[in-house]
């Protein structure tokens, strides 16, 4: 019987690391059903939904931790083999940066019961403008009763200089 779990991995970036992790998984009969990898400076974080025969699960986890001792591994149960949101939207959010901006965005998402599938935030110093610009990309799962237009309207209501559009 197949076992499905999520592994989260943190550690330093090294060339060929993702390929080596995938190879170690395949060698024990496992496969990644889905994965996400993020690099920030010289560090990375990855999440993989792994499917493997139940009797090989402990051996795979032990092998990964032994072979990649410089990494930190965390494990959790997966909800299901495939879990896709009913409706998803990718948004780009841009404005001048200010304190509390991320909190205001998170409050809107929480009040609408939105699930953030992916969020990337960048702040850029723009010397010609004399300030810092906030730019973000969101992938958000929307409940059936929430429209893309209403989310955009609420986000743009955060400030006069906020611009939000569908990616």
Backbone bond lengths (Angstrom), bond angles and torsions (degrees), N, CA, C in turn:
res aa  C-N    CA-C-N  psi(-1)  N-CA   C-N-CA  omega(-1)  CA-C   N-CA-C  phi
1 X - - - 1.465 - - 1.527 108.85 -
2 X 1.325 115.28 137.82 1.463 120.51 -179.53 1.521 110.52 -78.96
3 X 1.311 114.71 141.98 1.463 122.92 175.41 1.521 106.45 -113.88
4 X 1.325 117.22 137.59 1.457 121.51 178.90 1.515 108.25 -121.10
5 X 1.332 116.17 129.73 1.452 121.15 178.74 1.517 109.76 -143.79
6 X 1.311 115.46 163.98 1.465 122.69 176.24 1.520 107.46 -105.07
7 X 1.322 116.27 133.19 1.453 119.59 170.99 1.523 108.41 -118.18
8 X 1.321 115.43 134.53 1.464 122.14 173.90 1.515 106.44 -109.74
9 X 1.322 116.15 136.58 1.461 121.19 -174.86 1.522 108.27 -129.84
10 X 1.331 116.78 133.96 1.462 122.84 176.72 1.512 109.03 -127.29
11 X 1.328 116.38 143.10 1.453 118.12 175.53 1.506 113.32 167.34
12 X 1.331 115.48 -172.68 1.469 120.54 -179.93 1.531 111.03 -75.63
13 X 1.317 115.11 149.33 1.460 121.38 176.94 1.524 108.56 -77.11
14 X 1.318 115.95 129.81 1.462 121.47 172.62 1.522 107.96 -136.50
15 X 1.337 117.23 144.65 1.471 119.96 -179.21 1.533 111.17 -59.44
16 X 1.322 116.03 136.69 1.451 121.87 176.10 1.521 115.28 76.94
17 X 1.329 117.50 7.83 1.464 120.41 -175.06 1.526 112.58 -63.43
18 X 1.315 118.06 -47.18 1.456 120.92 -178.18 1.531 109.96 -62.52
19 X 1.305 116.64 -42.00 1.463 120.87 178.01 1.529 110.57 -61.23
20 X 1.325 117.32 -41.70 1.464 121.27 179.64 1.529 111.56 -67.14
21 X 1.332 117.82 -39.58 1.462 121.07 176.65 1.530 110.78 -63.12
22 X 1.332 116.46 -43.34 1.465 120.86 179.25 1.529 110.62 -63.92
23 X 1.312 116.98 -41.74 1.468 121.23 179.88 1.533 110.60 -62.82
24 X 1.321 116.51 -44.54 1.471 120.13 179.45 1.530 110.39 -62.16
25 X 1.308 117.34 -36.54 1.467 121.29 178.25 1.524 110.49 -67.53
26 X 1.333 116.85 -47.15 1.471 121.43 -179.70 1.520 112.42 -62.69
27 X 1.332 116.84 -37.51 1.468 120.32 -177.24 1.528 112.48 -62.01
28 X 1.326 116.83 -24.02 1.463 120.19 177.88 1.538 111.69 -102.83
29 X 1.335 115.99 14.55 1.459 120.62 175.56 1.513 114.58 86.01
30 X 1.324 118.12 9.30 1.462 121.33 -179.99 1.509 111.87 -91.47
31 X 1.314 114.82 165.73 1.464 120.27 174.79 1.523 109.17 -147.08
32 X 1.342 115.07 151.87 1.451 120.84 175.80 1.518 108.01 -89.48
33 X 1.316 117.15 121.59 1.459 121.07 177.10 1.521 110.36 -79.95
34 X 1.325 115.81 -32.76 1.462 121.87 174.48 1.519 107.79 -160.27
35 X 1.327 115.71 159.64 1.469 119.41 -179.56 1.511 110.46 -156.06
36 X 1.311 114.31 156.15 1.469 123.02 174.57 1.521 106.94 -138.14
37 X 1.314 116.33 136.42 1.462 121.50 178.72 1.520 108.23 -133.17
38 X 1.333 116.37 134.48 1.454 122.08 178.69 1.520 108.05 -130.61
39 X 1.329 116.05 134.87 1.461 121.78 176.26 1.518 108.00 -113.86
40 X 1.319 115.88 134.74 1.461 121.47 176.90 1.518 106.71 -138.72
41 X 1.324 116.37 115.63 1.467 122.67 -173.38 1.537 108.35 55.47
42 X 1.325 117.89 -124.40 1.467 119.79 -178.30 1.532 112.10 -101.35
43 X 1.324 116.79 18.57 1.468 122.22 -178.68 1.532 109.34 -119.05
44 X 1.315 115.35 157.94 1.448 119.16 174.03 1.520 110.14 -140.31
45 X 1.314 114.44 158.07 1.458 122.35 173.38 1.520 106.17 -132.87
46 X 1.310 116.16 139.21 1.455 120.95 -179.72 1.519 109.11 -137.79
47 X 1.316 115.30 148.90 1.458 121.89 172.79 1.516 106.78 -130.93
48 X 1.320 115.49 132.71 1.444 120.75 178.10 1.518 109.85 -131.26
49 X 1.327 115.97 137.61 1.467 121.30 170.66 1.523 104.82 -95.15
50 X 1.334 115.67 114.43 1.463 122.22 -171.62 1.526 109.72 -108.96
51 X 1.322 114.92 136.20 1.463 121.90 173.24 1.530 107.39 -115.44
52 X 1.346 116.12 130.95 1.466 120.90 -178.65 1.525 108.19 -156.68
53 X 1.313 115.86 155.34 1.466 119.53 175.44 1.523 108.51 -59.49
54 X 1.320 116.32 138.44 1.461 122.00 -174.04 1.528 112.42 -53.93
55 X 1.335 117.14 -40.22 1.459 119.85 -177.84 1.532 113.22 -72.19
56 X 1.333 118.58 -13.63 1.466 122.03 179.77 1.526 112.80 -99.27
57 X 1.333 118.08 -6.58 1.458 121.38 -175.37 1.536 112.42 -58.97
58 X 1.314 117.86 -51.79 1.471 121.08 -177.81 1.523 110.95 -62.70
59 X 1.330 116.58 -38.83 1.467 120.39 179.59 1.530 110.80 -65.29
60 X 1.338 117.28 -40.85 1.461 120.42 178.22 1.523 110.56 -62.58
61 X 1.323 117.28 -47.88 1.460 120.58 -179.49 1.526 111.05 -60.08
62 X 1.319 117.13 -43.59 1.467 120.82 179.17 1.525 110.83 -64.95
63 X 1.316 116.64 -40.60 1.469 121.10 -179.79 1.527 111.14 -65.53
64 X 1.319 117.13 -43.91 1.465 120.36 178.72 1.526 110.57 -60.43
65 X 1.323 116.71 -46.83 1.460 120.60 -177.70 1.529 111.72 -67.18
66 X 1.324 118.02 -33.60 1.468 120.94 178.54 1.525 111.03 -74.47
67 X 1.321 116.51 -45.28 1.466 121.19 -176.27 1.526 112.30 -72.17
68 X 1.332 117.34 -28.58 1.461 121.80 -176.32 1.531 109.08 -124.01
69 X 1.308 116.02 62.18 1.472 121.61 -173.51 1.532 113.22 -67.09
70 X 1.324 118.59 -17.53 1.465 121.33 178.74 1.532 112.27 -80.18
71 X 1.327 116.32 -6.11 1.458 121.63 -178.45 1.527 110.94 -103.80
72 X 1.321 115.12 155.85 1.468 121.66 173.11 1.521 107.93 -105.65
73 X 1.332 116.75 130.59 1.460 122.51 -179.60 1.528 109.68 -114.61
74 X 1.332 115.77 138.51 1.457 122.89 175.43 1.524 107.06 -131.26
75 X 1.328 117.01 142.40 1.460 120.70 -175.68 1.522 110.63 -127.18
76 X 1.336 114.96 147.60 1.456 120.72 177.11 1.526 108.03 -151.51
77 X 1.314 116.10 159.75 1.461 121.11 176.70 1.516 109.64 -71.80
78 X 1.322 116.49 145.11 1.458 121.53 173.70 1.516 108.50 -88.34
79 X 1.315 116.73 147.27 1.462 120.49 178.88 1.521 111.44 -67.17
80 X 1.330 115.76 -43.67 1.458 120.77 -179.91 1.515 108.47 -162.83
81 X 1.325 115.04 171.00 1.458 118.96 179.03 1.522 111.28 -64.39
82 X 1.315 116.29 -43.68 1.464 120.67 177.00 1.510 108.24 -128.34
83 X 1.303 115.92 126.10 1.459 120.78 179.81 1.514 107.83 -137.17
84 X 1.324 115.50 94.15 1.455 120.78 -179.05 1.528 109.39 -108.62
85 X 1.321 118.19 137.20 1.457 119.14 177.27 1.533 109.80 -65.90
86 X 1.327 115.60 152.09 1.454 119.46 178.78 1.529 111.15 -66.09
87 X 1.315 116.20 -38.44 1.463 120.97 -177.46 1.525 107.37 -143.35
88 X 1.308 116.87 130.49 1.453 120.42 -179.05 1.522 108.92 -134.51
89 X 1.332 115.79 149.10 1.461 120.59 178.88 1.529 108.95 -138.29
90 X 1.319 115.23 141.44 1.468 122.25 175.60 1.522 107.88 -104.47
91 X 1.328 116.22 123.94 1.458 121.53 -176.72 1.517 111.06 -120.85
92 X 1.323 115.75 147.26 1.461 122.70 171.52 1.522 106.83 -114.59
93 X 1.330 115.69 128.58 1.464 123.42 -174.64 1.516 107.55 -121.98
94 X 1.342 118.87 123.17 1.468 123.26 179.66 1.519 110.46 -134.00
95 X 1.342 115.51 141.35 1.468 121.38 174.16 1.527 108.82 -173.09
96 X 1.335 115.81 177.23 1.463 119.97 171.49 1.523 107.66 -70.83
97 X 1.322 115.82 142.03 1.463 120.01 -178.85 1.523 110.05 -75.40
98 X 1.329 114.77 152.57 1.461 121.54 175.30 1.518 108.07 -161.11
99 X 1.330 117.45 157.75 1.473 119.91 177.15 1.528 111.23 -61.47
100 X 1.326 116.87 140.38 1.453 122.19 175.94 1.516 115.38 85.43
101 X 1.325 117.51 1.47 1.463 121.04 -176.12 1.533 111.69 -64.34
102 X 1.309 117.48 -47.44 1.468 120.71 179.83 1.525 110.45 -62.43
103 X 1.324 117.42 -38.91 1.467 121.26 177.23 1.521 110.38 -61.29
104 X 1.336 117.59 -43.14 1.464 120.93 -179.70 1.535 111.26 -62.93
105 X 1.313 116.40 -40.20 1.470 120.67 177.61 1.525 109.66 -64.99
106 X 1.322 116.50 -47.11 1.473 120.97 179.71 1.527 111.41 -60.64
107 X 1.333 117.67 -37.89 1.464 121.33 178.72 1.536 110.87 -61.87
108 X 1.319 116.99 -42.35 1.469 120.42 178.79 1.522 109.67 -63.19
109 X 1.324 116.99 -46.99 1.461 120.14 179.56 1.530 111.14 -60.26
110 X 1.328 116.86 -43.30 1.470 120.89 -179.04 1.525 111.07 -65.98
111 X 1.331 117.57 -42.95 1.463 121.11 -179.55 1.527 112.85 -63.98
112 X 1.340 116.85 -27.11 1.467 121.49 178.90 1.534 112.43 -94.99
113 X 1.340 116.62 1.68 1.474 121.76 -176.35 1.522 112.11 58.30
114 X 1.336 116.60 38.62 1.456 120.93 178.09 1.517 110.13 -84.86
115 X 1.298 115.80 145.91 1.460 121.25 175.13 1.521 107.38 -106.11
116 X 1.312 116.68 123.48 1.459 121.83 178.91 1.524 107.88 -86.15
117 X 1.340 115.98 112.54 1.459 121.13 179.18 1.524 110.97 -79.57
118 X 1.315 115.76 -33.45 1.461 120.28 -178.55 1.524 107.80 -156.29
119 X 1.335 116.29 140.85 1.466 120.57 179.20 1.523 108.11 -146.22
120 X 1.308 115.78 125.77 1.458 121.73 176.76 1.519 107.75 -125.57
121 X 1.325 116.62 123.15 1.462 121.96 -177.15 1.523 109.00 -119.03
122 X 1.318 115.51 134.73 1.461 121.65 176.01 1.515 109.05 -134.87
123 X 1.317 114.55 143.10 1.460 121.50 174.41 1.526 107.01 -122.00
124 X 1.338 115.61 130.46 1.461 121.25 -176.72 1.519 109.78 -124.55
125 X 1.309 116.65 132.12 1.457 121.31 172.60 1.523 107.92 -79.88
126 X 1.322 117.03 123.40 1.460 122.11 179.53 1.526 106.67 -114.54
127 X 1.320 115.38 99.34 1.457 119.93 -173.85 1.527 112.34 -64.49
128 X 1.332 118.42 -32.62 1.468 119.68 -179.83 1.529 111.63 -68.14
129 X 1.341 117.04 -25.43 1.459 120.83 176.24 1.519 112.01 -93.23
130 X 1.328 115.94 -18.98 1.456 120.71 -179.72 1.521 113.67 76.43
131 X 1.323 117.22 21.32 1.460 119.23 178.10 1.528 111.25 -151.74
132 X 1.323 114.51 -177.22 1.459 121.29 179.98 1.517 108.76 -104.28
133 X 1.320 115.65 136.97 1.455 122.21 179.76 1.526 108.46 -104.37
134 X 1.320 116.21 136.94 1.460 124.26 177.19 1.525 107.48 -101.38
135 X 1.322 117.18 127.55 1.459 121.41 177.78 1.516 108.41 -135.59
136 X 1.316 116.33 133.34 1.455 120.13 -176.87 1.517 111.00 -143.33
137 X 1.319 114.79 149.91 1.468 122.70 172.22 1.516 107.14 -119.93
138 X 1.322 115.86 132.46 1.459 122.13 179.94 1.520 109.32 -125.26
139 X 1.298 116.92 140.33 1.464 122.53 163.46 1.517 104.69 -112.75
140 X 1.317 116.44 118.76 1.455 121.58 -172.05 1.525 109.56 -125.63
141 X 1.344 116.24 131.00 1.458 121.86 173.97 1.524 107.97 -84.89
142 X 1.326 116.02 125.14 1.460 121.15 -176.40 1.530 111.30 -103.76
143 X 1.329 116.99 134.02 1.469 119.28 170.81 1.529 109.01 -64.96
144 X 1.311 117.18 160.43 1.469 121.22 -178.00 1.527 112.81 -59.14
145 X 1.336 117.37 -28.94 1.466 120.44 -175.77 1.532 113.79 -89.00
146 X 1.339 118.15 7.41 1.472 121.52 -179.32 1.526 108.87 -120.33
147 X 1.331 116.06 126.41 1.472 120.47 -179.90 1.524 110.86 -94.02
148 X 1.290 114.96 155.63 1.467 121.31 175.42 1.524 109.84 -58.93
149 X 1.313 116.50 -42.11 1.464 121.44 -178.15 1.527 111.76 -61.71
150 X 1.338 117.08 -39.25 1.466 119.18 -179.88 1.522 111.35 -69.30
151 X 1.317 117.42 -35.77 1.467 120.68 177.19 1.517 109.55 -64.76
152 X 1.320 116.87 -45.97 1.466 121.06 179.30 1.524 110.30 -60.75
153 X 1.329 117.11 -44.33 1.467 121.22 -179.93 1.529 111.52 -60.39
154 X 1.326 117.26 -44.74 1.471 120.62 179.09 1.524 111.54 -65.70
155 X 1.320 117.29 -42.34 1.467 120.04 179.12 1.523 111.11 -64.88
156 X 1.322 117.94 -42.51 1.468 120.58 178.94 1.522 111.48 -67.43
157 X 1.322 117.75 -20.76 1.454 122.06 177.26 1.522 113.26 -73.80
158 X 1.313 117.63 -7.32 1.468 121.61 178.54 1.527 110.86 -65.94
159 X 1.330 117.02 -31.00 1.463 119.81 -178.75 1.514 111.66 -169.04
160 X 1.339 115.95 159.40 1.462 121.18 -178.11 1.529 113.25 -64.99
161 X 1.330 117.30 -26.99 1.456 120.63 -175.94 1.526 113.81 -96.51
162 X 1.343 117.29 4.19 1.463 121.30 -177.94 1.510 110.71 -77.16
163 X 1.326 116.09 132.50 1.458 123.06 175.49 1.515 107.61 -126.22
164 X 1.338 116.07 127.08 1.462 121.84 179.75 1.519 107.50 -129.01
165 X 1.327 116.17 134.04 1.456 119.51 173.85 1.523 110.46 -145.63
166 X 1.316 114.82 160.78 1.463 121.60 179.29 1.525 108.11 -75.60
167 X 1.319 115.22 131.97 1.485 120.02 -179.08 1.509 110.42 -75.72
